[in-house]
């Protein structure tokens, strides 16, 4: 969606501050505004054809959400990737998504399971010509099918919010640990087997939560390896 499309698609009743907030949030989500990008109020206000007041309000709101930071003598910037925040989001999503998937399992239809298998087959096929960003999107679609029938609306809201937060922190974890993709596909298949066999909610929740934890563990291990390689290169 282009900038003009983004703005014109909004209701005319939406305030200028809300328009600026939604526009900025989308630019960050799409990584047009990448971590460290300076958010100059006057420039943004000019692009959106408004004063700096609603832009400042929008940026303060994004700061409260952790997507923007303020630095002395620099101003507002898109927040840098915080490894601890990423880890915490992955851990939180594992708990929430595990519960949502377990609660949704008894309500999944034959069509839902067929759709999930088709998506996992697509993931498997993409391993030969691996695109981490496309893999991440299809992976998201797969998980959405599995927890889409969760009857707890509040839990679904929390899962959606954590997915969105995670997307701001990492465009694709698989960019850092591409080898994890094949393991992920295999774990997806195992989760589907559990659901189709009528496994208990405890088993399904454990598998879904473990799946997320395994991805996090792979990422953290890769970062440790990178740090070790850097130390070796520095000291050699």
C-alpha positions as CSV (number, residue, x, y, z in Angstrom):
1,X,0.0,0.0,0.0
2,X,1.4,3.4,-0.9
3,X,1.5,6.4,1.3
4,X,-1.5,8.0,-0.4
5,X,-3.4,4.7,-0.2
6,X,-2.6,4.4,3.5
7,X,-4.0,7.8,4.2
8,X,-7.0,7.8,1.9
9,X,-8.1,4.4,3.3
10,X,-8.6,5.9,6.7
11,X,-12.0,7.1,7.9
12,X,-12.4,10.9,7.6
13,X,-13.4,10.9,11.3
14,X,-9.9,9.7,12.3
15,X,-7.9,12.4,14.1
16,X,-4.7,13.8,12.6
17,X,-2.7,12.3,15.5
18,X,-4.3,8.9,14.8
19,X,-3.6,9.2,11.1
20,X,0.1,10.0,11.8
21,X,0.3,7.2,14.3
22,X,-1.1,4.6,11.8
23,X,1.1,5.9,9.0
24,X,4.3,5.8,11.0
25,X,3.5,2.4,12.5
26,X,3.0,0.9,9.1
27,X,6.2,2.4,7.8
28,X,8.0,0.8,10.8
29,X,6.2,-2.5,10.3
30,X,7.1,-2.6,6.6
31,X,10.7,-1.6,7.5
32,X,10.7,1.4,5.3
33,X,11.7,3.1,8.5
34,X,14.4,0.8,9.9
35,X,15.9,0.6,13.4
36,X,17.8,3.8,14.0
37,X,15.9,5.8,11.4
38,X,15.5,9.4,12.5
39,X,12.0,10.6,12.7
40,X,12.1,14.4,11.9
41,X,8.8,15.9,13.0
42,X,8.8,18.7,10.4
43,X,9.6,16.4,7.6
44,X,6.9,13.9,8.6
45,X,4.4,16.7,9.1
46,X,5.1,18.1,5.7
47,X,4.6,14.6,4.1
48,X,1.3,14.2,5.9
49,X,0.2,17.8,5.3
50,X,-0.4,18.6,9.0
51,X,1.3,20.5,11.8
52,X,4.0,18.9,14.0
53,X,1.6,18.8,17.0
54,X,-0.3,15.6,15.9
55,X,3.0,14.1,14.7
56,X,4.6,14.6,18.0
57,X,1.6,13.0,19.7
58,X,1.8,10.0,17.4
59,X,5.5,9.6,18.1
60,X,5.0,9.8,21.9
61,X,2.4,7.0,21.5
62,X,4.9,4.9,19.5
63,X,7.5,5.6,22.2
64,X,5.1,4.2,24.8
65,X,4.8,1.0,22.7
66,X,8.6,0.7,22.5
67,X,8.8,1.3,18.8
68,X,10.4,4.7,19.1
69,X,13.1,6.0,21.3
70,X,14.3,9.6,22.1
71,X,18.0,10.3,22.4
72,X,19.5,13.6,23.6
73,X,20.8,15.7,20.8
74,X,19.4,13.2,18.2
75,X,15.7,13.2,18.7
76,X,13.2,10.5,17.9
77,X,14.4,7.3,16.2
78,X,12.9,4.0,15.3
79,X,13.9,1.7,18.2
80,X,17.0,-0.4,17.8
81,X,16.6,-4.2,18.1
82,X,16.8,-5.2,21.8
83,X,17.8,-8.8,22.2
84,X,16.3,-9.1,25.6
85,X,13.0,-7.7,24.3
86,X,13.1,-10.2,21.5
87,X,13.7,-13.1,23.9
88,X,10.9,-12.0,26.2
89,X,8.5,-11.7,23.2
90,X,9.4,-15.1,22.0
91,X,8.9,-16.6,25.5
92,X,5.6,-14.8,25.9
93,X,4.4,-15.8,22.5
94,X,5.3,-19.4,23.2
95,X,3.1,-19.4,26.3
96,X,0.2,-17.6,24.7
97,X,0.2,-19.3,21.4
98,X,0.6,-22.7,23.0
99,X,-2.5,-22.1,25.0
100,X,-4.4,-20.7,22.1
101,X,-3.5,-23.6,19.8
102,X,-4.5,-26.2,22.5
103,X,-7.9,-24.5,23.0
104,X,-8.5,-24.2,19.3
105,X,-7.6,-27.8,18.5
106,X,-11.0,-29.5,19.2
107,X,-12.7,-26.8,17.0
108,X,-10.5,-27.1,13.9
109,X,-12.4,-28.4,10.9
110,X,-11.2,-30.8,8.2
111,X,-10.8,-27.8,5.9
112,X,-8.6,-26.0,8.5
113,X,-6.3,-29.0,8.9
114,X,-6.1,-29.4,5.1
115,X,-5.2,-25.8,4.8
116,X,-2.5,-26.1,7.5
117,X,-1.0,-29.1,5.7
118,X,-1.0,-27.2,2.4
119,X,0.8,-24.3,4.1
120,X,3.4,-26.6,5.7
121,X,3.9,-28.4,2.3
122,X,4.6,-25.0,0.8
123,X,7.1,-24.3,3.6
124,X,8.8,-27.6,2.9
125,X,9.0,-26.9,-0.8
126,X,10.5,-23.4,-0.2
127,X,13.5,-24.9,1.6
128,X,15.3,-25.6,-1.7
129,X,15.1,-21.9,-2.8
130,X,15.0,-20.4,0.7
131,X,13.6,-16.9,1.2
132,X,13.5,-16.2,4.9
133,X,11.0,-13.4,4.6
134,X,8.5,-15.3,2.5
135,X,9.0,-18.3,4.8
136,X,8.2,-16.2,7.8
137,X,4.9,-15.0,6.3
138,X,3.8,-18.5,5.3
139,X,4.9,-19.7,8.7
140,X,2.7,-17.0,10.3
141,X,-0.3,-18.1,8.1
142,X,0.2,-21.7,9.2
143,X,0.1,-20.8,12.9
144,X,-2.9,-18.6,12.4
145,X,-4.8,-21.5,11.1
146,X,-4.0,-23.6,14.1
147,X,-5.1,-21.1,16.7
148,X,-7.9,-19.4,14.6
149,X,-10.6,-21.4,16.4
150,X,-9.6,-20.5,19.9
151,X,-12.8,-19.6,21.7
152,X,-11.0,-17.2,24.1
153,X,-11.1,-13.8,22.4
154,X,-8.9,-12.1,25.0
155,X,-6.2,-14.7,24.5
156,X,-6.5,-14.2,20.7
157,X,-6.0,-10.5,21.1
158,X,-2.9,-11.1,23.2
159,X,-1.5,-13.5,20.6
160,X,-2.1,-11.0,17.8
161,X,-0.4,-8.2,19.8
162,X,2.6,-10.3,20.5
163,X,3.0,-11.4,16.9
164,X,2.9,-7.7,15.9
165,X,5.4,-6.8,18.5
166,X,7.7,-9.6,17.4
167,X,7.4,-8.4,13.8
168,X,8.8,-5.0,14.8
169,X,11.7,-6.6,16.6
170,X,12.7,-9.1,13.9
171,X,11.7,-9.1,10.2
172,X,12.6,-12.8,10.1
173,X,14.3,-14.9,12.7
174,X,15.0,-17.4,9.9
175,X,17.4,-14.8,8.3
176,X,19.7,-15.5,11.2
177,X,19.1,-19.3,11.6
178,X,18.1,-20.6,8.1
179,X,18.8,-24.2,9.2
180,X,16.0,-23.9,11.8
181,X,13.5,-23.7,8.9
182,X,13.7,-27.4,8.2
183,X,13.3,-28.4,11.8
184,X,10.3,-26.0,12.0
185,X,8.5,-27.8,9.2
186,X,9.1,-31.1,10.9
187,X,7.7,-29.8,14.2
188,X,4.7,-28.4,12.3
189,X,4.0,-31.9,11.0
190,X,4.2,-33.3,14.5
191,X,1.8,-30.7,15.8
192,X,-0.7,-31.6,13.1
193,X,-0.4,-35.3,13.9
194,X,-1.2,-34.6,17.6
195,X,-4.3,-32.5,16.7
196,X,-5.6,-35.1,14.2
197,X,-5.1,-37.9,16.6
198,X,-7.1,-36.2,19.3
199,X,-4.2,-35.8,21.6
200,X,-4.8,-34.0,24.9
201,X,-4.7,-30.3,25.2
202,X,-1.6,-30.6,27.5
203,X,0.3,-32.5,24.8
204,X,-0.7,-30.0,22.1
205,X,0.1,-27.0,24.2
206,X,3.5,-28.5,25.2
207,X,4.3,-29.2,21.5
208,X,3.3,-25.7,20.4
209,X,5.1,-24.0,23.2
210,X,8.2,-26.1,22.7
211,X,8.2,-25.3,19.0
212,X,8.5,-21.6,19.8
213,X,11.1,-22.2,22.4
214,X,13.2,-24.3,19.9
215,X,13.3,-21.3,17.5
216,X,14.4,-19.0,20.2
217,X,17.1,-21.4,21.4
218,X,18.4,-21.8,17.8
219,X,18.6,-18.0,17.5
220,X,20.4,-17.5,20.8
221,X,22.8,-20.3,20.0
222,X,23.6,-18.6,16.6
223,X,24.3,-15.3,18.4
224,X,26.6,-17.0,20.8
225,X,28.5,-18.6,17.9
226,X,28.8,-15.2,16.2
227,X,30.2,-13.6,19.4
228,X,32.7,-16.5,19.8
229,X,33.8,-16.1,16.2
230,X,34.2,-12.4,16.6
231,X,36.3,-12.9,19.8
232,X,38.5,-15.5,18.0
233,X,39.1,-13.2,15.0
234,X,39.9,-10.3,17.3
235,X,42.4,-12.3,19.4
236,X,44.0,-14.2,16.5
